[in-house]
Structure formats: structure tokens, C-alpha cells
Amino acid sequence: MFAAFTKKESIHKYIDSLKFALYCMSHPLDGFWDLTHEKRGTYAAANTILILTLMVRIMRLRYTSFLFVQVYWEDLNIFLYLASILFPLALWVVGNWALTTLFDGKGRLGQVYMATCYGLAPYPLFGFPMMIFSNFVTVEEGAFYSVLSVFSLIYAAILVVVAMGQIHEYSASKNILFTVATLFAMLVMIFILMIFFSMISQGVAYFISLGKEMLFRM
Amino acid sequence: MKKRLVRILTSICAVGMAFLYVLPVSAKESSYSYNYDYWGDVQDAPSSYAVCRVFTSSDLGLDVNMKNPSGLTVVGDLVYICDSGNNRIIECKRPTPQTLEVNRIIDSFTGDVAVTTFNNPTDIAVSAEGCFFIADNGNARVLKLDKDLNYLMEFTKPDDNTLNADLVFQPTKLTIDTADRLYCIATGINKGLVKYEADGTFSGFVGATKVTYDWTDYIWKKFATQEQRALMASFVPTEYDNLYMDHEGFIYACTGSAEKDDIRNGSADVVRRINLIGNDILVRNGDWYIIGDLYMGNGGGYEGASYFTDITCLENDIYICLDRNRGRLFGYDDQGKMVFAFGGNGNMDGYFRRPAAIDHMGYDLLVLDSLDCAVTLFTPTEFGSLVYDAIDQFDDGKYEESGNTWRQVMNMDGNYDLAYIGIGRSLLRQEEYHEAMDYFELKYDADNWSKAYKQYRKEWVEEHIVIIIIVLLAVVLIPLGIGKFKALKHEIDTADIFTINQK
């Protein structure tokens, strides 16, 4: 991702595509159409937005006022916490691509990923200032914080849904249908993964108990 | 080569052995005294109370051993024990802090009534004039006797047509207010406390517990037939188990017979503070519900929620609930925060088998065990006294002393949340807002933190008002100035005289 920066031109392209996330936020329909069709987006910018999202998500644990976020540090697993974004994101991208590719979706897997990441942009963009702002309010004034943080999440969700419609060249109703279908596909994948892991763990447990039994009898 | 083979073999064996080892279960010995922190984790605490002595029948010098005693009332320095099984009431005095001596045994009275003895007396209250109010459970009456045990009057089954005519009046617990009005709890009456005026007339029920039910049960009932409905449990208010009139004239009432899940999710209030018109005015600002133990799993043969069988309230507004289930005492402050929890079931001093009643003499606690037939006298330890001192000092407006006392408490128990909040509140009163904020933040006290922060922010703005205005002016004026300057420069650059000259 950073290797390409040796050329000044590509740095310019990177900055330009990162700025384009702001355009996507204010003009979602136009912006997400151009993202793939006019090649205005780059993977570097998408990765940057994702990394910023993850960073803000972790930083808010420590730097948000305790009025809004209380962390039980003893039980916090930072990797699991990161996975709480990355895992649904991966499921969403794969599920969406797998479904839409069967139903005339024009977006490729990478493009689905890129557009989804661009759609996440409001989260770090609102989240970071909100995190600082939270330290200057009292409990009674906390309603601003709660409303704005919910707003940023809804904003991001709407952007992601709109982005999918634009890159697949879907109509609004078809887009909503496939959003619901993708959510369902995510559930199916989770179900299959759970079955898979429980089978594996039972298989492992079988061999462990077999080994134990042998050692008992030796 | 051979060496290497041996090493591999040993490592394989080591891995095999590792599987064989069952890790020793690290069941932590639960502490006698503990508290819950913000997260609901059990934090061991120094004992707030220590057993001073346990008084059994022989310690009291009784010729007939106590049998299933169920009531304990402290009036001044006199202790009344309702020895229900022997149909008598034992009056004890406390000549020295460590002793209890039997003053007299009340087993009959004089007066113009058919039965002048008691049958299963379960509770007693004493008015300011020295009149006795005795719940004579087996004789279906509450007796009022004067201080020389002469019959004055009796309170019988309330004349209320909503009550079942077959119901036998069985008063179990009672209390009186300063005007000699009687409040009593009777078996089978779930409409609240039965209230009598001083002249003996029944004047209504106060403070019925609110009915809790599950909406699924409700829907289920809608579809059930009449016969099925009759077999189902009906939604009725729970009966109170015990009550206590505090020094302000409010009645603390407790119940243990609520559903475990209702207790856990806070929908059943097992402790209530009832005012004159029957409303619950208990303050519940703590991090957790006032339900005693938060963990209700099976441990040591006991499971389920804490069963509050009696309650008492000290002069400093700390009230103490007695849990019959696990034999524990839970103290809460006037904000509903847990001050201490200690006790357990067992045969040692300070443990109980079936605790039935609790009362206090000053800050000392007396607990009656109905199976052990013994009264346990608890006195505050150094730690407990410091906590009480700190609370008293704060209530008296000695905020600095209170803060210092809380610091001593904190030095003895660094996991004690109330100490941090106490220091914070004392600093808040001393207008040291920034330090106070630190203490509140440590223990996640959002409301107090906000109070401190509001003041701190105000102070900060007032102190830095000049800088703030300068910065604000700079933000507005500098761009303006630059704009003006640029416009002027542009005007000069494009002015006619210069262009002419250049030509």
C-alpha cells in the first residue's frame, strides 16, 4: 500500500481518492457511482479509512469520558474487539459479493470491499471529535454525545447500503432486497462456521481423550 | 543421537503428562466480609463488625431453654426476646457492653379478658410511655398492655369485607409510631401493612407491594380456560416479612418471598421505605439493586436470592437487612449503596443457622437465631467505626474531617468504593473540584463527577476569560485583517498611477 508512494503522482492520486470519501459522504449516489465507474477510489484510501475506523474504535475505549464508555479492562481482548468490526465486515463483503454476482451485480469483490470501507468514513470522522468532545460535558449534557454517536452509525449504515446499490447498478428496491438478503447470508455463514468449529473441536477432543486413555493404560 | 532421541521421548512424555494433570480447581475461599464494586465483582473487605459475644439460654441464665424464638426488639438499653415456643417474652438489660442479664420474664398479664397468657408471641413493640404491643399470634390478636402488664386493649382481625371471612388473623410482626398507631403484618394478608389508630379502630392497609407479572404469563392466561386459570398461580402482591419504624417515622419493610428472577432484574423491591400514605421512598442510587447477594447460584448448598427476614435502621440512616438464606447481613447507606456485607451459615460465632430477627443498640447489632436459640451481639470494628465516623462527620457538615476519615478507611481497604466517593464528596464541599473529579472517576460516580466538573469548568472559564476573549477576537479579527490587507494591496497594485508609471 505504501510502496506506491515513491512516485509523486501516486501520492497525489491517494490524497485525491481519500478526499473523495468526503464527496461520497455529501453526495452518496453520485460519489459511489464515480468511485468504481470513474475509478476515483483507491484501495489505499479504503484501507486507510478502515484502519482509521479501527483506531478510533480502540481509542474511544481509553479516551472517551467514563460517563459514556466504561471499560472492564480485565476482560478486554483487543484482537477480539478489532474482530468485532473486521469479522462482520468480511462476512458482509463476501456475502454481498456472493449473492450479487449471481444476480447481475456489476461490482467485483474488491470493489464491494472498497465501497464498504468508503461507506464507513463517517465513523472515524465523527467519532474522533466526539471522543474529545465527550471529555468536556457533564451527565446532563451527555444527550448530545449519545445522539451524535447514534447519528454517525446510522449515517455510515445508509452510506454502505447506497454504495452497494451504486456499484452493482441496482435500483433502489432491488438494493434493499439484496441488503436484507446479504444480512441473511451473513447469518447463514455464521451458522456454518459455528457448525464447522464445533465439529473440529469435537474431533480434536476425541483424539485428545483417546490419547489420555492410552496414557492411562500405559 | 541417542541423547537427542531421549530428549524427544521425554518431551513427548511431558506433553502427555500435561494432559493427565487436572488443574486444581482454584475455588477461592469466600471472605467473611465483602462488598461489591462498580462491576459487581466481589471485593473482600475488612470486617465492619466483630462478634462481641453469643448469648445462649444458659448464658442468660434461663431455667427453661428458649424454643424457636422469633422476635427481637431493642428499646433503650432493654432487649426483648420473643421466646415464641415457650409462649413468653424475655426482657434483658445490658449492664456492661459485654453482658446481657434477664430482667424479667413476661408470660402472662392481668386484665379482664378470657386468656391472660400468650400463644406463640412473635413480636413486641414498646411505646414512649412504656406500653407493650405484643403480637399474640396464636390467639389472633395484638395486645396492648401498660408497663405494669395490665390489659389495656386488643387489636383483632380488621373489619374489612375484602378479607376472606374464614381467614384467621395471625399477626406476626408489628411496629408503632409516635402517636401509638399500630402497623402490623399478618399471615395471609397481602394488601399491605394493617394499620390501626391509637383507639384500636382499623384504618386501612398501607404500602401494598406492587404486583409483578411476566407478560408471557399474562398472554398465556388470556388463552387458558377457567379451570386452567384456577390452577395457575394468580398475580398477587407479595406479603411483607418484617418491618421497622426508623427514627424519622418511616417504615422500612422487607420481603423475601419474591421470585428469584424478579429480584435479580430489580422488578421486585424486596426492601421498601414506606411513608405515611404508603408510597415507597427508598433512595436507590447505588450501582446495584438493593437485593443483598448479586449472585444467586448454588454454593455450599444454598441457592436463590437473599431472603430478607428482618431489617433495622441505625441513627445514621444506614439500614441493615438480614438474609435468612445465607445467614448474612447487608448494610446500605441512605443512597442505597452497599456499606458492608458479612456473615454466613454455620455453627461458629458470627455464623447463623436460621437467623430470624435483627435490631440495633446504638451502632451495635443484635441478631436472633431461632434454631440456635441464641442472640449474637456484634460491635463495630475499627474499620466499621471509621466508616460510621466518616458518614456522621459528613452529615454534621465537617467535610474536611470526613475526608480525612475516609482516607483512613481507604488506607485500610483500597477496594472500598465508598471511601473514594466519600473523599470526593468531601473535596467537592471544600471546592477542590479537580481533585474531587479524580476520585469520582476512579469509582465511576458519574453524577458526582458531573457536579464537580460543572464547577471546575465554570472556574476555569472565569480564570481564563481574558485569554478566551483574546483568542476569540484573534480568530475573528485576523482573517478580517488579512482580507482587508490583501484587498488594499490588490488596489495599490492595480492602481492607475502605478500602471501609468510602468508604461
Interface residues (C-beta under 8 A of the other chain):
Chain A: F66 L67 Q70 Y72 F136 T138 V139 E140 I208 G211 K212 L215 F216
Chain B: G16 M17 F19 L20 Y38 W39 E441 Y444 A446 D447 W449 S450 K451 Y453 K454 R457
